[in-house]
């Protein structure tokens, strides 16, 4: 049961995070702006698709995405906390799932 929870929790959390990011696209005035605002959510969904085959790679890429946003956001600690911390959590959960699922096989 714990292995199943550890398998699905980062994936569901990643989907919820992609849905959260797509909320920022609601202020788009044109289709081009909508497409540009949906790119980050699309990247998260692509990383989630990778996670079903390569969990370690996806975990590392989620952590790198969090670090990338920290570099872009500058001194805005509130933005960093809201946008980057879920990426770090999802990445760490993927790495933990990979570690514990391989150990118990």
The first five atom37 places (N, CA, C, CB, O) and aatype in JSON, in Angstrom:
{
  "aatype": [20, 20, 20, 20, 20, 20, 20, 20, 20, 20, 20, 20, 20, 20, 20, 20, 20, 20, 20, 20, 20, 20, 20, 20, 20, 20, 20, 20, 20, 20, 20, 20, 20, 20, 20, 20, 20, 20, 20, 20, 20, 20, 20, 20, 20, 20, 20, 20, 20, 20, 20, 20, 20, 20, 20, 20, 20, 20, 20, 20, 20, 20, 20, 20, 20, 20, 20, 20, 20, 20, 20, 20, 20, 20, 20, 20, 20, 20, 20, 20, 20, 20, 20, 20, 20, 20, 20, 20, 20, 20, 20, 20, 20, 20, 20, 20, 20, 20, 20, 20, 20, 20, 20, 20, 20],
  "atom_mask": [
    [1, 1, 1, 1, 1],
    [1, 1, 1, 1, 1],
    [1, 1, 1, 1, 1],
    [1, 1, 1, 1, 1],
    [1, 1, 1, 1, 1],
    [1, 1, 1, 1, 1],
    [1, 1, 1, 1, 1],
    [1, 1, 1, 1, 1],
    [1, 1, 1, 1, 1],
    [1, 1, 1, 1, 1],
    [1, 1, 1, 1, 1],
    [1, 1, 1, 1, 1],
    [1, 1, 1, 1, 1],
    [1, 1, 1, 1, 1],
    [1, 1, 1, 1, 1],
    [1, 1, 1, 1, 1],
    [1, 1, 1, 1, 1],
    [1, 1, 1, 1, 1],
    [1, 1, 1, 1, 1],
    [1, 1, 1, 1, 1],
    [1, 1, 1, 1, 1],
    [1, 1, 1, 1, 1],
    [1, 1, 1, 1, 1],
    [1, 1, 1, 1, 1],
    [1, 1, 1, 1, 1],
    [1, 1, 1, 1, 1],
    [1, 1, 1, 1, 1],
    [1, 1, 1, 1, 1],
    [1, 1, 1, 1, 1],
    [1, 1, 1, 1, 1],
    [1, 1, 1, 1, 1],
    [1, 1, 1, 1, 1],
    [1, 1, 1, 1, 1],
    [1, 1, 1, 1, 1],
    [1, 1, 1, 1, 1],
    [1, 1, 1, 1, 1],
    [1, 1, 1, 1, 1],
    [1, 1, 1, 1, 1],
    [1, 1, 1, 1, 1],
    [1, 1, 1, 1, 1],
    [1, 1, 1, 1, 1],
    [1, 1, 1, 1, 1],
    [1, 1, 1, 1, 1],
    [1, 1, 1, 1, 1],
    [1, 1, 1, 1, 1],
    [1, 1, 1, 1, 1],
    [1, 1, 1, 1, 1],
    [1, 1, 1, 1, 1],
    [1, 1, 1, 1, 1],
    [1, 1, 1, 1, 1],
    [1, 1, 1, 1, 1],
    [1, 1, 1, 1, 1],
    [1, 1, 1, 1, 1],
    [1, 1, 1, 1, 1],
    [1, 1, 1, 1, 1],
    [1, 1, 1, 1, 1],
    [1, 1, 1, 1, 1],
    [1, 1, 1, 1, 1],
    [1, 1, 1, 1, 1],
    [1, 1, 1, 1, 1],
    [1, 1, 1, 1, 1],
    [1, 1, 1, 1, 1],
    [1, 1, 1, 1, 1],
    [1, 1, 1, 1, 1],
    [1, 1, 1, 1, 1],
    [1, 1, 1, 1, 1],
    [1, 1, 1, 1, 1],
    [1, 1, 1, 1, 1],
    [1, 1, 1, 1, 1],
    [1, 1, 1, 1, 1],
    [1, 1, 1, 1, 1],
    [1, 1, 1, 1, 1],
    [1, 1, 1, 1, 1],
    [1, 1, 1, 1, 1],
    [1, 1, 1, 1, 1],
    [1, 1, 1, 1, 1],
    [1, 1, 1, 1, 1],
    [1, 1, 1, 1, 1],
    [1, 1, 1, 1, 1],
    [1, 1, 1, 1, 1],
    [1, 1, 1, 1, 1],
    [1, 1, 1, 1, 1],
    [1, 1, 1, 1, 1],
    [1, 1, 1, 1, 1],
    [1, 1, 1, 1, 1],
    [1, 1, 1, 1, 1],
    [1, 1, 1, 1, 1],
    [1, 1, 1, 1, 1],
    [1, 1, 1, 1, 1],
    [1, 1, 1, 1, 1],
    [1, 1, 1, 1, 1],
    [1, 1, 1, 1, 1],
    [1, 1, 1, 1, 1],
    [1, 1, 1, 1, 1],
    [1, 1, 1, 1, 1],
    [1, 1, 1, 1, 1],
    [1, 1, 1, 1, 1],
    [1, 1, 1, 1, 1],
    [1, 1, 1, 1, 1],
    [1, 1, 1, 1, 1],
    [1, 1, 1, 1, 1],
    [1, 1, 1, 1, 1],
    [1, 1, 1, 1, 1],
    [1, 1, 1, 1, 1],
    [1, 1, 1, 1, 1]
  ],
  "atom_positions": [
    [[0.82, -1.19, 0.0], [0.0, 0.0, 0.0], [0.86, 1.26, 0.0], [-0.93, 0.0, 1.2], [0.57, 2.22, -0.71]],
    [[1.94, 1.24, 0.81], [2.82, 2.4, 0.86], [3.54, 2.6, -0.46], [3.83, 2.26, 2.0], [3.75, 3.73, -0.9]],
    [[3.93, 1.48, -1.11], [4.6, 1.59, -2.4], [3.66, 2.18, -3.45], [5.11, 0.22, -2.85], [4.08, 2.98, -4.28]],
    [[2.4, 1.78, -3.39], [1.42, 2.32, -4.34], [1.18, 3.8, -4.09], [0.11, 1.55, -4.24], [1.07, 4.58, -5.04]],
    [[1.1, 4.2, -2.83], [0.92, 5.6, -2.5], [2.13, 6.43, -2.93], [0.67, 5.76, -1.0], [1.98, 7.53, -3.47]],
    [[3.32, 5.9, -2.68], [4.53, 6.62, -3.07], [4.68, 6.68, -4.59], [5.76, 5.95, -2.46], [5.32, 7.6, -5.11]],
    [[4.09, 5.73, -5.29], [4.13, 5.75, -6.75], [3.21, 6.83, -7.31], [3.74, 4.38, -7.32], [3.6, 7.59, -8.2]],
    [[1.98, 6.92, -6.8], [0.99, 7.81, -7.38], [1.0, 9.22, -6.81], [-0.36, 7.23, -7.19], [0.61, 10.16, -7.51]],
    [[1.44, 9.41, -5.58], [1.37, 10.73, -4.97], [2.15, 11.8, -5.74], [1.88, 10.66, -3.56], [1.61, 12.88, -5.96]],
    [[3.39, 11.57, -6.16], [4.09, 12.62, -6.92], [3.45, 12.9, -8.27], [5.54, 12.25, -7.12], [3.49, 14.03, -8.75]],
    [[2.86, 11.89, -8.89], [2.22, 12.09, -10.19], [0.95, 12.93, -10.05], [1.89, 10.74, -10.83], [0.71, 13.83, -10.85]],
    [[0.14, 12.62, -9.05], [-1.08, 13.39, -8.81], [-0.72, 14.81, -8.39], [-1.97, 12.71, -7.74], [-1.35, 15.77, -8.84]],
    [[0.27, 14.95, -7.53], [0.71, 16.28, -7.11], [1.23, 17.08, -8.29], [1.79, 16.16, -6.03], [1.0, 18.28, -8.38]],
    [[1.93, 16.42, -9.21], [2.41, 17.09, -10.41], [1.27, 17.54, -11.31], [3.33, 16.18, -11.18], [1.33, 18.63, -11.89]],
    [[0.23, 16.72, -11.44], [-0.93, 17.12, -12.24], [-1.66, 18.3, -11.6], [-1.9, 15.94, -12.41], [-2.1, 19.21, -12.3]],
    [[-1.79, 18.27, -10.29], [-2.42, 19.4, -9.6], [-1.59, 20.68, -9.77], [-2.6, 19.09, -8.11], [-2.14, 21.77, -9.91]],
    [[-0.28, 20.53, -9.75], [0.6, 21.68, -9.95], [0.47, 22.23, -11.37], [2.07, 21.3, -9.66], [0.46, 23.44, -11.57]],
    [[0.36, 21.33, -12.36], [0.16, 21.78, -13.75], [-1.17, 22.51, -13.89], [0.21, 20.59, -14.72], [-1.26, 23.5, -14.61]],
    [[-2.2, 22.03, -13.19], [-3.49, 22.72, -13.22], [-3.38, 24.09, -12.56], [-4.57, 21.87, -12.5], [-3.98, 25.06, -13.03]],
    [[-2.62, 24.18, -11.49], [-2.4, 25.47, -10.83], [-1.68, 26.44, -11.76], [-1.58, 25.28, -9.54], [-2.06, 27.61, -11.85]],
    [[-0.67, 25.97, -12.45], [0.04, 26.84, -13.39], [-0.84, 27.28, -14.54], [1.28, 26.15, -13.92], [-0.71, 28.39, -15.04]],
    [[-1.74, 26.4, -14.98], [-2.6, 26.77, -16.09], [-3.63, 27.83, -15.7], [-3.31, 25.54, -16.63], [-4.21, 28.47, -16.57]],
    [[-3.85, 28.02, -14.4], [-4.75, 29.09, -13.97], [-4.21, 30.47, -14.34], [-4.97, 29.01, -12.46], [-4.98, 31.4, -14.55]],
    [[-2.9, 30.59, -14.43], [-2.3, 31.87, -14.79], [-2.58, 32.24, -16.24], [-0.81, 31.83, -14.54], [-2.39, 33.4, -16.63]],
    [[-3.03, 31.29, -17.05], [-3.34, 31.57, -18.45], [-4.72, 32.2, -18.62], [-3.27, 30.29, -19.27], [-5.07, 32.63, -19.72]],
    [[-5.48, 32.28, -17.55], [-6.84, 32.81, -17.67], [-6.87, 34.31, -17.93], [-7.61, 32.51, -16.41], [-7.91, 34.85, -18.31]],
    [[-5.76, 35.01, -17.73], [-5.73, 36.44, -18.0], [-5.28, 36.77, -19.42], [-4.83, 37.12, -17.0], [-5.07, 37.94, -19.75]],
    [[-5.13, 35.76, -20.26], [-4.66, 35.97, -21.62], [-5.76, 36.63, -22.46], [-4.22, 34.64, -22.26], [-6.93, 36.27, -22.37]],
    [[-5.35, 37.61, -23.26], [-6.29, 38.34, -24.09], [-6.41, 37.76, -25.49], [-5.87, 39.79, -24.17], [-7.42, 37.96, -26.17]],
    [[-5.37, 37.05, -25.94], [-5.41, 36.49, -27.29], [-4.97, 35.03, -27.23], [-4.49, 37.3, -28.25], [-4.48, 34.55, -26.2]],
    [[-5.15, 34.34, -28.33], [-4.76, 32.92, -28.39], [-3.25, 32.76, -28.27], [-5.26, 32.29, -29.7], [-2.77, 31.78, -27.69]],
    [[-2.49, 33.72, -28.81], [-1.03, 33.64, -28.71], [-0.6, 33.76, -27.25], [-0.37, 34.75, -29.57], [0.26, 33.01, -26.79]],
    [[-1.18, 34.7, -26.53], [-0.85, 34.85, -25.11], [-1.28, 33.62, -24.31], [-1.53, 36.1, -24.53], [-0.58, 33.2, -23.39]],
    [[-2.41, 33.04, -24.67], [-2.86, 31.82, -24.01], [-1.85, 30.69, -24.2], [-4.23, 31.41, -24.53], [-1.53, 29.97, -23.25]],
    [[-1.37, 30.54, -25.42], [-0.38, 29.5, -25.7], [0.91, 29.74, -24.92], [-0.08, 29.44, -27.21], [1.5, 28.8, -24.39]],
    [[1.33, 30.99, -24.84], [2.56, 31.3, -24.1], [2.4, 31.04, -22.61], [2.96, 32.75, -24.34], [3.33, 30.59, -21.95]],
    [[1.22, 31.34, -22.07], [0.98, 31.12, -20.65], [0.83, 29.64, -20.31], [-0.26, 31.87, -20.22], [1.04, 29.25, -19.16]],
    [[0.47, 28.81, -21.28], [0.28, 27.39, -21.03], [1.56, 26.56, -21.22], [-0.79, 26.85, -21.94], [1.56, 25.37, -20.93]],
    [[2.63, 27.18, -21.68], [3.89, 26.45, -21.89], [4.42, 25.84, -20.59], [4.94, 27.4, -22.49], [4.79, 24.66, -20.61]],
    [[4.49, 26.57, -19.47], [4.99, 25.92, -18.24], [4.16, 24.71, -17.8], [5.01, 26.94, -17.12], [4.72, 23.71, -17.36]],
    [[2.85, 24.79, -17.92], [2.0, 23.64, -17.57], [2.26, 22.48, -18.52], [0.51, 24.04, -17.6], [2.26, 21.32, -18.1]],
    [[2.49, 22.77, -19.78], [2.81, 21.72, -20.75], [4.14, 21.05, -20.45], [2.84, 22.29, -22.14], [4.28, 19.84, -20.63]],
    [[5.1, 21.82, -20.01], [6.4, 21.24, -19.63], [6.24, 20.31, -18.44], [7.42, 22.37, -19.3], [6.85, 19.24, -18.4]],
    [[5.44, 20.69, -17.47], [5.2, 19.84, -16.3], [4.52, 18.55, -16.71], [4.34, 20.59, -15.25], [4.88, 17.48, -16.22]],
    [[3.54, 18.63, -17.6], [2.85, 17.42, -18.07], [3.83, 16.53, -18.85], [1.64, 17.79, -18.96], [3.76, 15.3, -18.73]],
    [[4.72, 17.12, -19.63], [5.72, 16.32, -20.35], [6.67, 15.63, -19.37], [6.53, 17.22, -21.31], [7.04, 14.48, -19.58]],
    [[7.06, 16.33, -18.3], [7.91, 15.7, -17.29], [7.18, 14.55, -16.59], [8.36, 16.75, -16.25], [7.78, 13.53, -16.26]],
    [[5.9, 14.74, -16.37], [5.11, 13.66, -15.76], [5.02, 12.46, -16.69], [3.7, 14.15, -15.42], [5.04, 11.32, -16.22]],
    [[4.94, 12.69, -17.98], [4.93, 11.58, -18.93], [6.25, 10.83, -18.89], [4.65, 12.09, -20.36], [6.28, 9.6, -18.99]],
    [[7.36, 11.56, -18.74], [8.67, 10.92, -18.6], [8.77, 10.09, -17.33], [9.77, 11.96, -18.62], [9.5, 9.09, -17.28]],
    [[8.05, 10.51, -16.31], [8.2, 9.87, -15.0], [7.71, 8.43, -14.98], [7.46, 10.67, -13.96], [8.13, 7.65, -14.13]],
    [[6.84, 8.07, -15.89], [6.35, 6.69, -15.89], [7.42, 5.72, -16.38], [5.11, 6.58, -16.77], [7.37, 4.54, -16.04]],
    [[8.36, 6.19, -17.14], [9.44, 5.32, -17.64], [10.76, 5.57, -16.9], [9.64, 5.54, -19.14], [11.45, 4.62, -16.53]],
    [[11.09, 6.83, -16.7], [12.37, 7.2, -16.1], [12.13, 8.09, -14.88], [13.28, 7.91, -17.12], [12.12, 9.31, -15.0]],
    [[11.94, 7.48, -13.73], [11.62, 8.24, -12.52], [12.8, 9.08, -12.05], [11.19, 7.3, -11.4], [12.61, 10.23, -11.63]],
    [[13.98, 8.55, -12.1], [15.15, 9.29, -11.65], [15.39, 10.52, -12.51], [16.39, 8.39, -11.65], [15.69, 11.6, -11.99]],
    [[15.25, 10.37, -13.8], [15.41, 11.51, -14.71], [14.35, 12.57, -14.44], [15.35, 11.06, -16.17], [14.65, 13.76, -14.37]],
    [[13.1, 12.13, -14.3], [12.01, 13.08, -14.04], [12.21, 13.78, -12.7], [10.66, 12.36, -14.07], [11.97, 14.99, -12.59]],
    [[12.64, 13.05, -11.67], [12.9, 13.67, -10.38], [13.98, 14.73, -10.47], [13.29, 12.62, -9.36], [13.84, 15.82, -9.91]],
    [[15.05, 14.42, -11.16], [16.11, 15.4, -11.34], [15.67, 16.61, -12.15], [17.3, 14.76, -12.02], [16.05, 17.74, -11.84]],
    [[14.86, 16.39, -13.18], [14.38, 17.51, -13.99], [13.4, 18.39, -13.22], [13.73, 16.99, -15.25], [13.38, 19.6, -13.42]],
    [[12.57, 17.78, -12.35], [11.69, 18.6, -11.52], [12.51, 19.48, -10.58], [10.73, 17.71, -10.71], [12.19, 20.66, -10.39]],
    [[13.54, 18.92, -9.99], [14.39, 19.7, -9.1], [15.12, 20.81, -9.88], [15.41, 18.79, -8.39], [15.24, 21.93, -9.4]],
    [[15.6, 20.48, -11.07], [16.25, 21.5, -11.91], [15.27, 22.6, -12.33], [16.87, 20.86, -13.15], [15.65, 23.76, -12.41]],
    [[14.02, 22.23, -12.59], [13.01, 23.23, -12.92], [12.78, 24.17, -11.73], [11.69, 22.56, -13.34], [12.62, 25.38, -11.91]],
    [[12.77, 23.61, -10.53], [12.63, 24.45, -9.34], [13.81, 25.38, -9.17], [12.48, 23.57, -8.1], [13.63, 26.56, -8.84]],
    [[15.01, 24.87, -9.38], [16.2, 25.72, -9.29], [16.2, 26.79, -10.38], [17.47, 24.87, -9.39], [16.61, 27.93, -10.15]],
    [[15.73, 26.43, -11.57], [15.65, 27.41, -12.65], [14.71, 28.55, -12.32], [15.2, 26.74, -13.93], [15.0, 29.71, -12.62]],
    [[13.58, 28.23, -11.69], [12.67, 29.3, -11.31], [13.26, 30.16, -10.2], [11.33, 28.72, -10.88], [13.03, 31.36, -10.16]],
    [[14.01, 29.55, -9.3], [14.66, 30.33, -8.25], [15.63, 31.33, -8.88], [15.41, 29.41, -7.26], [15.73, 32.47, -8.42]],
    [[16.32, 30.92, -9.92], [17.27, 31.82, -10.59], [16.53, 32.94, -11.32], [18.13, 31.03, -11.58], [17.04, 34.06, -11.38]],
    [[15.36, 32.66, -11.86], [14.61, 33.67, -12.62], [13.88, 34.64, -11.71], [13.63, 32.99, -13.55], [13.8, 35.83, -12.02]],
    [[13.34, 34.15, -10.6], [12.44, 34.96, -9.76], [13.14, 36.09, -9.04], [11.76, 34.08, -8.76], [12.5, 37.08, -8.68]],
    [[14.42, 35.98, -8.82], [15.14, 37.05, -8.14], [14.81, 37.1, -6.65], [14.83, 38.37, -8.78], [14.73, 36.07, -5.99]],
    [[14.61, 38.31, -6.12], [14.43, 38.44, -4.67], [13.0, 38.16, -4.18], [14.82, 39.81, -4.26], [12.74, 38.35, -3.0]],
    [[12.09, 37.74, -5.03], [10.7, 37.52, -4.63], [10.56, 36.16, -3.93], [9.76, 37.59, -5.86], [10.26, 35.16, -4.57]],
    [[10.79, 36.14, -2.62], [10.73, 34.89, -1.86], [9.33, 34.29, -1.81], [11.23, 35.12, -0.45], [9.19, 33.07, -1.74]],
    [[8.3, 35.12, -1.86], [6.94, 34.59, -1.84], [6.63, 33.84, -3.14], [5.92, 35.72, -1.63], [5.98, 32.8, -3.11]],
    [[7.09, 34.36, -4.27], [6.89, 33.67, -5.53], [7.69, 32.36, -5.56], [7.3, 34.57, -6.71], [7.21, 31.34, -6.04]],
    [[8.91, 32.42, -5.04], [9.74, 31.22, -5.0], [9.07, 30.14, -4.16], [11.14, 31.55, -4.44], [9.06, 28.97, -4.54]],
    [[8.51, 30.53, -3.03], [7.86, 29.54, -2.15], [6.65, 28.9, -2.82], [7.44, 30.2, -0.83], [6.43, 27.7, -2.68]],
    [[5.88, 29.69, -3.54], [4.65, 29.16, -4.14], [4.94, 28.36, -5.41], [3.69, 30.3, -4.46], [4.29, 27.34, -5.65]],
    [[5.88, 28.8, -6.21], [6.11, 28.16, -7.51], [7.18, 27.08, -7.44], [6.49, 29.2, -8.54], [7.03, 26.03, -8.06]],
    [[8.25, 27.3, -6.71], [9.36, 26.35, -6.72], [9.22, 25.21, -5.73], [10.63, 27.06, -6.45], [9.63, 24.09, -6.01]],
    [[8.65, 25.48, -4.57], [8.61, 24.41, -3.56], [7.82, 23.18, -4.02], [8.0, 24.95, -2.28], [8.25, 22.07, -3.71]],
    [[6.7, 23.3, -4.74], [6.06, 22.07, -5.22], [6.94, 21.3, -6.21], [4.73, 22.4, -5.89], [6.89, 20.07, -6.24]],
    [[7.73, 22.0, -7.0], [8.64, 21.31, -7.92], [9.68, 20.52, -7.16], [9.31, 22.31, -8.85], [10.0, 19.38, -7.53]],
    [[10.23, 21.1, -6.1], [11.21, 20.38, -5.28], [10.57, 19.17, -4.61], [11.8, 21.32, -4.23], [11.17, 18.09, -4.58]],
    [[9.38, 19.34, -4.08], [8.7, 18.23, -3.39], [8.41, 17.09, -4.35], [7.38, 18.71, -2.75], [8.66, 15.93, -4.03]],
    [[7.9, 17.4, -5.53], [7.6, 16.36, -6.51], [8.88, 15.65, -6.96], [6.87, 16.96, -7.74], [8.91, 14.43, -7.07]],
    [[9.92, 16.41, -7.2], [11.2, 15.81, -7.6], [11.76, 14.88, -6.54], [12.2, 16.88, -7.91], [12.23, 13.79, -6.86]],
    [[11.72, 15.3, -5.29], [12.22, 14.46, -4.2], [11.36, 13.22, -4.04], [12.25, 15.25, -2.88], [11.88, 12.13, -3.78]],
    [[10.04, 13.36, -4.19], [9.16, 12.19, -4.09], [9.43, 11.19, -5.21], [7.7, 12.63, -4.12], [9.37, 9.98, -4.97]],
    [[9.71, 11.67, -6.41], [10.06, 10.74, -7.49], [11.36, 10.0, -7.18], [10.2, 11.49, -8.81], [11.46, 8.8, -7.42]],
    [[12.34, 10.71, -6.65], [13.6, 10.06, -6.32], [13.43, 9.06, -5.18], [14.64, 11.12, -5.95], [14.04, 7.99, -5.2]],
    [[12.62, 9.4, -4.18], [12.35, 8.46, -3.09], [11.61, 7.23, -3.58], [11.54, 9.14, -1.99], [11.9, 6.11, -3.16]],
    [[10.65, 7.44, -4.48], [9.91, 6.3, -5.02], [10.85, 5.37, -5.78], [8.78, 6.78, -5.94], [10.78, 4.15, -5.63]],
    [[11.72, 5.94, -6.56], [12.69, 5.14, -7.32], [13.59, 4.35, -6.37], [13.55, 6.03, -8.24], [13.86, 3.17, -6.6]],
    [[14.04, 5.0, -5.31], [14.95, 4.34, -4.38], [14.26, 3.2, -3.63], [15.5, 5.35, -3.39], [14.81, 2.1, -3.54]],
    [[13.08, 3.45, -3.1], [12.43, 2.43, -2.29], [11.76, 1.34, -3.11], [11.41, 3.07, -1.4], [11.63, 0.21, -2.63]],
    [[11.32, 1.64, -4.33], [10.73, 0.59, -5.16], [11.8, -0.37, -5.67], [9.97, 1.2, -6.34], [11.52, -1.56, -5.83]],
    [[12.98, 0.11, -5.93], [14.07, -0.77, -6.4], [14.66, -1.6, -5.26], [15.19, 0.05, -7.07], [15.14, -2.71, -5.47]],
    [[14.62, -1.06, -4.05], [15.18, -1.77, -2.9], [14.33, -2.98, -2.53], [15.31, -0.83, -1.7], [14.86, -4.02, -2.15]],
    [[13.0, -2.86, -2.64], [12.11, -3.91, -2.19], [11.76, -4.92, -3.27], [10.87, -3.3, -1.67], [10.96, -5.82, -3.03]],
    [[12.35, -4.79, -4.45], [12.04, -5.73, -5.54], [12.86, -6.97, -5.41], [12.27, -5.09, -6.91], [12.75, -7.88, -6.24]]
  ]
}
